[in-house]
Amino acid sequence: MKASQFEHFTETYEKKPLSTRWNRFPLGDVQRDMYSAFLIMNTKENLKEIDVTRARATFANFLELHNKEIDRIKALDQEQLSSMGI
């Protein structure tokens, strides 16, 4: 399983360059590392597959929390992490 390359809406894998820090979805853009963590959180018990049904069911809540965290990071009075693309 390569979480950074998987897209749960289409159930496809796409190799992306490390310089691509955001995933573009119709519902909104998601930071690549946070999306990978979301997918890993939604793995099946065998830890080798994404539970796509669960990922689809929890994505809206994840996206809301993701956006709040991105806003919080942007509001910090310090230099941002360029490795996150923020």
BAFI-3210 file (N, C-alpha, C; in Angstrom, 3 decimals, decimal comma, padded with zeros to 6 digits):
// residues 86
n [1|2|3|4|5|6|7|8|9|10|11|12|13|14|15|16|17|18|19|20|21|22|23|24|25|26|27|28|29|30|31|32|33|34|35|36|37|38|39|40|41|42|43|44|45|46|47|48|49|50|51|52|53|54|55|56|57|58|59|60|61|62|63|64|65|66|67|68|69|70|71|72|73|74|75|76|77|78|79|80|81|82|83|84|85|86]
n.u [000,845|000,617|000,114|000,466|000,110|-002,382|-005,841|-008,839|-011,407|-011,477|-010,263|-007,708|-004,175|-001,644|001,451|003,127|005,180|007,489|007,405|004,801|002,584|-000,058|-003,246|-005,744|-009,153|-012,659|-014,202|-012,484|-009,100|-006,406|-003,766|-000,931|000,536|-001,151|-003,393|-002,371|-002,035|-004,710|-005,661|-004,157|-005,199|-007,573|-007,181|-007,650|-007,981|-005,885|-003,853|-002,921|-004,560|-006,731|-009,679|-012,055|-014,783|-015,120|-013,339|-014,604|-016,914|-015,940|-014,585|-015,635|-015,771|-013,069|-012,022|-013,105|-011,847|-009,190|-009,083|-009,486|-007,147|-005,161|-005,776|-005,182|-002,419|-001,521|-002,113|-000,283|002,289|004,866|007,520|006,402|006,112|007,771|007,984|005,527|004,061|002,727]
n.v [-001,179|002,136|004,908|007,629|007,703|006,797|007,275|007,654|008,164|007,439|005,039|004,493|004,412|006,844|007,874|010,579|013,485|014,427|017,124|017,847|018,894|018,994|017,431|017,470|017,690|017,452|018,267|019,813|020,980|019,049|018,715|016,846|015,102|015,046|013,908|011,373|010,399|010,335|008,323|006,125|005,945|004,848|002,175|-001,310|-004,147|-005,832|-004,155|-003,620|-002,659|-000,002|000,856|001,639|002,240|003,105|005,278|006,968|007,517|008,976|011,134|013,795|014,855|014,662|016,472|018,896|019,181|019,143|021,524|023,420|023,018|023,697|026,408|027,222|026,742|028,507|030,901|031,137|032,985|032,773|031,441|029,385|025,844|024,930|022,499|021,370|022,724|025,010]
n.w [000,000|-000,894|000,463|-000,145|-002,832|-003,436|-004,299|-002,866|-003,882|-006,600|-006,431|-007,362|-008,129|-008,332|-009,202|-007,862|-008,115|-005,507|-005,157|-005,508|-003,358|-002,632|-002,875|-005,289|-005,124|-005,995|-003,791|-002,350|-001,785|-000,454|001,822|001,050|002,894|005,094|003,935|003,320|005,925|006,700|004,969|005,875|008,409|007,735|007,026|006,297|008,518|007,823|007,227|004,701|002,792|001,791|003,475|001,617|001,743|004,393|004,320|002,487|003,940|006,088|005,073|004,693|007,301|007,989|006,061|006,922|009,455|008,576|007,056|009,079|010,565|008,694|008,381|010,999|011,124|009,148|010,399|012,416|013,988|012,696|010,640|008,033|007,373|004,649|003,439|003,622|001,835|002,504]
ca.u [000,000|001,345|-000,941|000,684|-000,223|-003,750|-006,937|-009,940|-012,617|-011,383|-009,615|-006,573|-002,872|-000,942|002,738|003,240|006,496|007,496|007,110|003,345|002,286|-001,504|-004,132|-006,884|-010,408|-013,808|-014,685|-011,482|-007,704|-005,936|-002,315|-000,552|000,909|-002,359|-004,240|-001,768|-002,383|-006,136|-005,809|-003,593|-006,188|-008,685|-006,755|-008,322|-007,231|-004,673|-002,902|-002,401|-005,560|-007,560|-011,113|-012,592|-016,113|-014,922|-012,703|-015,648|-017,850|-015,311|-013,820|-016,182|-015,324|-011,630|-011,775|-013,414|-010,756|-008,008|-009,136|-009,269|-005,730|-004,405|-006,005|-004,441|-000,996|-001,291|-002,264|000,840|003,184|006,213|007,748|005,676|006,861|007,683|007,863|004,103|003,426|001,862]
ca.v [000,000|003,403|005,872|008,918|007,586|006,292|008,231|006,790|008,396|006,675|003,767|004,350|004,867|007,729|008,332|012,033|013,958|014,936|018,559|018,007|018,846|019,034|016,620|018,264|016,953|018,336|018,789|020,720|020,551|018,441|018,622|015,464|014,296|014,874|012,944|010,054|009,992|009,992|007,009|005,123|005,808|004,077|000,892|-002,515|-004,812|-006,459|-003,052|-003,620|-002,096|001,083|000,589|002,738|002,583|003,921|006,534|007,818|007,917|009,880|012,175|015,144|015,287|014,879|017,696|020,032|019,290|019,493|022,949|024,170|022,912|024,505|027,807|027,455|026,808|029,751|032,032|031,192|034,125|032,244|030,940|028,140|024,695|024,897|021,109|021,036|023,486|026,048]
ca.w [000,000|-000,968|000,774|-000,796|-004,251|-003,586|-004,282|-002,464|-004,669|-007,844|-006,083|-008,259|-007,682|-009,259|-008,672|-007,953|-007,665|-004,134|-005,170|-005,473|-001,924|-002,422|-003,710|-005,747|-005,167|-006,204|-002,512|-001,800|-001,823|000,789|001,921|000,727|004,062|005,916|003,227|003,538|007,294|006,663|004,343|006,784|009,481|007,194|006,467|006,777|009,595|007,305|007,073|003,337|001,900|002,316|003,576|000,815|002,250|005,598|003,915|001,895|004,995|007,055|004,396|004,916|008,629|007,862|005,296|007,798|010,431|007,794|006,722|010,325|010,921|007,729|008,772|012,247|010,788|008,413|011,313|013,352|013,770|012,483|009,295|007,806|006,886|003,196|003,007|003,582|000,770|003,101]
c.u [000,889|000,333|-000,759|000,313|-001,673|-004,758|-008,210|-011,226|-012,625|-010,799|-008,464|-005,303|-002,266|000,336|002,864|004,644|006,397|007,176|005,610|002,890|000,794|-002,205|-005,347|-008,110|-011,555|-014,326|-013,722|-010,091|-007,262|-004,418|-001,926|-000,256|-000,295|-003,309|-003,695|-002,114|-003,847|-006,336|-005,284|-004,545|-007,356|-008,242|-007,596|-007,431|-005,949|-003,546|-002,284|-003,348|-006,296|-008,996|-011,811|-013,966|-015,994|-014,292|-013,740|-016,599|-017,258|-014,608|-014,337|-015,734|-013,825|-011,335|-012,047|-012,292|-009,449|-007,974|-008,933|-007,792|-004,868|-004,562|-005,218|-002,954|-000,667|-001,330|-001,128|001,767|004,621|006,315|007,083|006,602|006,715|007,522|006,404|003,376|002,490|002,567]
c.v [001,240|004,514|007,190|008,898|007,174|007,432|007,439|007,008|007,534|005,284|003,459|004,853|005,750|008,205|009,821|012,443|014,509|016,417|018,846|017,809|018,827|018,077|017,468|017,367|017,921|018,974|019,785|020,123|020,064|018,320|017,142|014,597|014,045|013,872|011,525|009,534|009,591|008,602|005,901|004,880|004,920|002,786|-000,232|-003,168|-005,465|-005,447|-002,972|-002,960|-000,950|000,597|001,771|003,172|003,474|005,266|007,484|008,345|008,960|011,071|013,582|015,686|015,560|016,199|018,941|020,254|019,691|020,996|023,830|024,158|023,733|025,984|028,153|027,604|028,114|030,972|032,152|032,347|033,622|031,720|029,572|027,044|024,615|023,468|020,653|021,804|024,563|027,394]
c.w [000,000|-000,790|000,036|-002,278|-004,495|-003,527|-004,039|-003,248|-005,933|-007,632|-007,040|-007,590|-008,762|-008,597|-008,932|-007,513|-006,238|-004,076|-005,189|-004,043|-001,614|-003,378|-004,036|-005,878|-005,423|-004,902|-001,874|-001,872|-000,455|000,736|001,850|001,958|004,966|005,260|003,389|004,933|007,380|006,070|005,244|007,958|009,034|006,507|007,047|007,831|009,104|007,064|005,674|002,345|002,596|002,378|002,907|001,329|003,482|005,248|003,318|002,960|005,937|006,408|004,686|006,270|008,619|007,162|006,135|008,811|009,745|007,530|007,953|010,713|009,966|008,066|010,029|011,960|010,079|009,329|012,327|012,991|013,670|011,048|009,138|007,289|005,372|002,682|002,946|002,473|001,278|003,035]
res [m|k|a|s|q|f|e|h|f|t|e|t|y|e|k|k|p|l|s|t|r|w|n|r|f|p|l|g|d|v|q|r|d|m|y|s|a|f|l|i|m|n|t|k|e|n|l|k|e|i|d|v|t|r|a|r|a|t|f|a|n|f|l|e|l|h|n|k|e|i|d|r|i|k|a|l|d|q|e|q|l|s|s|m|g|i]
***
